[in-house]
Amino acid sequence: MKFSELWLREWVNPAIDSAALSEQITMAGLEVDGVEAVAGAFHGVVVGEVVECGQHPNADKLRVTKINVGGDRLLDIVCGAPNCRQGLKVAVATVGAVLPGDFKIKAAKLRGEPSEGMLCSYSELGISDDHNGIIELPLDATVGTDIRDYLKLDDNTIEISVTPNRADCLGIIGIARDVAVLNKLPLSEPTIEPVAATITETFPIRVDAVDACPRYLGRVIKGINVKSATPLWMKEKLRRCGIRSIDPVVDITNYVLLELGQPMHAFDLDRVDGGIVVRMAEEGEALTLLDGAEVKLNADTVVIADHHKALAMGGIFGGEHSGVNEETTNVLFECAFFSPLSVTGRARRHGLHTDASHRYERGVDPQLQYKALERATRLLLDICGGEAGPVIDQTNEATLPARATITLRREKLDRLIGHVIADNEVSDILRRLGCDVTEGEGVWQAVAPAWRFDMQIEEDLVEEVARVYGYNNIPDVPVQAGLVMTSHREANLSLKRVKAMLVDKGYQEAITYSFVDPKVQTLLHPGEENLVLPSPISVEMSAMRLSLWTGLLSAVVYNQNRQQSRVRLFESGLRFVPDTQANLGIRQDVMLAGVISGARYEEHWDLARQAVDFYDLKGDLESVLDLTGKLADIQFRAEAHPALHPGQSAGIYLQEQRIGYLGVVHPELERKLDLNGRTVVFELEWDKVSDRVLPEASEISRFPANRRDIAVLVAENVPAADIIAECKKVGVNQVVGVNLFDVYRGKGVNEGFKSLAISLILQDTGRTLEEEEIAATVAKCVAALKERFQATLRD
């Protein structure tokens, strides 16, 4: 929420400066994200009038003007703005003025003509980026007035983060209420008198969806001039809140939205057939929105329709075919209360997020609609003229939200705050917040104000009392508790140790959202059920992740799009798997995942550029697994995964149980995800390897080791890891090392076979091995390989 400080001070004006006001708002729970001056630093700029405007004799795009700034003579000023014309009121920087950027105005000659100043645009005064022409001021602007005073430029825009529970602060009125409460000041609300009807015309309105729309107000206003200019004061307030002026009707509804927090909509009355019907959409019903996009609606979406078609998504977005345009003369103002549940998630389903949906999802004051409609009516009549009919009221009191009645106990208040606040002060705070309060012995009965949807239970009142009293006014009290030191299991391998190793290897830790795009997740895990959120942040974050790969691969794409060609990331976190046997039907597993992409090494003059491959990540992963002491029991088995390259993927197994996957991302998936080049990923179920095997001291043999090399021919589909494991099993007492040092395919080896060259390291801890023993052990290995894998020795 962005707003003008001066606009806020029209409602409540505490005797504190901007910095103190921002600090006060932040401490009250409305965090200030930024404070920015409305205009740049400048002086010497005044209101002037263009008395004469003629063509420059020596330049086609320049004009020679005479400007009245209230002095004893007219100023000659050369101007190049296309909108410069006689009779215009403008902002004039006179000689000696200093504009933003320390730009000093001096008398000069431009293409032979004297110029004693400059006619300024908004951008030249640091007000906005608009540099398409000079500022056009209202014709009643007083010549010679300092432009800073006339436009009230000694102002700041304040931007705050409004938490979802404080929807009442999505309007100036809500922020002003809080500031008034904090400073014990009255609220200076603008006087909003009911507008008397000058015509009797109404329009048929019927509400069928009374649960979704308990209150719907309408009003016919005829004979307006939509081509009227929006007043400068309104344009400026909108601009300082980050909203661009469009036309007076839209500007007025936006103004009421920002001032009171009430969304409104205006229909072109002549384009609505028969009457207004508030109903639920038909499944698949089409609607073209104001921005030209066409959406297909679901049956759970509220629509505002006429007797033939849908006109708007209720509480979300208006439709193109009933919107106000330059030819509009008659309008129907809509001001309604939609229940939060009827709006939540509907906008995101269609990729929308509007000011209206943002407010209705969080809750709008159900008693605000009459005030907002009268405010908008008066503004429209004052700016565009016309005649107003009576208010058309369709309200179902039974479905309007009731104000919560809450009991606050002294005992609960003192226990949660840890400080005693006087009874009269508690009562005063609750009343200033807008509650109707009944006091008892050690208890308060409070009826929450209609605009505070978040006041529902006793703890809410405790929070409000503490917030208004001031957290900084509550004294610090040391915690009194018996602390017990927990023991640390030495056998537990902490993720912190693993993360440190990966960082040492050049990886960076990533923390991605647990909410992911279900479409991307389905590409990675086809056939697996997505856990879809009922009220997601956005369509792209509507499912719980089944794997850390979804977020990590998105992070790789994000970095590659920003010229980061070499990416190494890891992440630890939970995955969420549907499981009927688990609590709430969801199993949560701690996972460790990593991804590499780009060059194997940092760019260096002595190293050729090589892309990463399967074995780069496998080596890093083996280093991690070595920390567990279980590396000897880990097997990498060729195994397919839908997200991985069919020839470069492996399942990771510990004692016949799969604990993860490793592999190169499938080429088709690389294309769909916009990955640039080969990308390799791994993922482990961390809980299955986090208990490490503690090392035990063993004697180092004093006797010589012996190496024997063998080359065996095996079928192409026999994994080398199985060959190595079999040799270790056979020679368990004397074979201390088995290594694969060559793989050969080619001349002398039949098609469908491969030659594996293996070194056997033999050693005994108590004596020197005899040649006969060595030969016997090697023979046992060869025999075992022949029996299990039909291996033969290669000559």
Buried (B, 14 or more C-beta within 10 A) or exposed (E): BBBBBBBBBBBBBBEEEBEEBBEBBBBBBBBBEEBEBBBBEBEBBBBBBBBEBEEBEEBEEBBBBBBBBEEEEBBBBBBBBEBBEEEBBBBBBBBEBBBBEEEEBEEEEBEEBEBBBBBBBBBBBBBBEEEEBBBBBEEEBEBBBEBBEBBBBEBBBBBBEBEEBBBBBBBBBBBBBBBBBBBEBEBEBEEBEEBEBEBEBBBEBEBEBBEBBBBBBBBBBBEBEBEBEBBBEBBBBBBBBEBEBEBBBBBBBBBBBBBBBBBBBBBBBBBBEEEBBBBBBBEEBEBBBBEEEEBEBBEBBBBBBBEEBBBBBBBBBBBBBBBBEEEBBBBBBBBBBBBBEBBBBBBBBBEBBBBBBBBBBBBBBBBBBBBBBBBBBBBBBEBBEBBBBBBBBBBEEEBBBEBBEBBBBBEBBBEBBEEEBEEEEBBBBBEBBBBEBEBEEEBBBBBBBBBBBBBEEBEBBBBBBBBBBEEEEEEEEEEEEEEEEEEEEEEEBEEEEBBEBBEEBEBEEBEBBBBBBBEBBBBBBEEEEBBEBEEBEEBBBBBBBBBBBBBBBBBBBEBBEEEEEBBBBBBBBBBBBBEEEEEEEBBBBBBBBBBBBBBBEEEEEEEEEEBBBBEBBBEBBEBBBBBBBBBEBBBBEBBEBBBBBBEBBBBBBBEEEBBBBBBBBBEEBBEEBEBBBBBBBBBBBBEBBBBBEEEEEEEEBEEEEBEBEBBBBBEEEBBEBBBBBBBBEBBEEBBBBBEEEEEBEEEEBEEEBBBBBBBBBBBBEEEEBEEEBBEEBBEBBBEBBBEBBEBBEBE
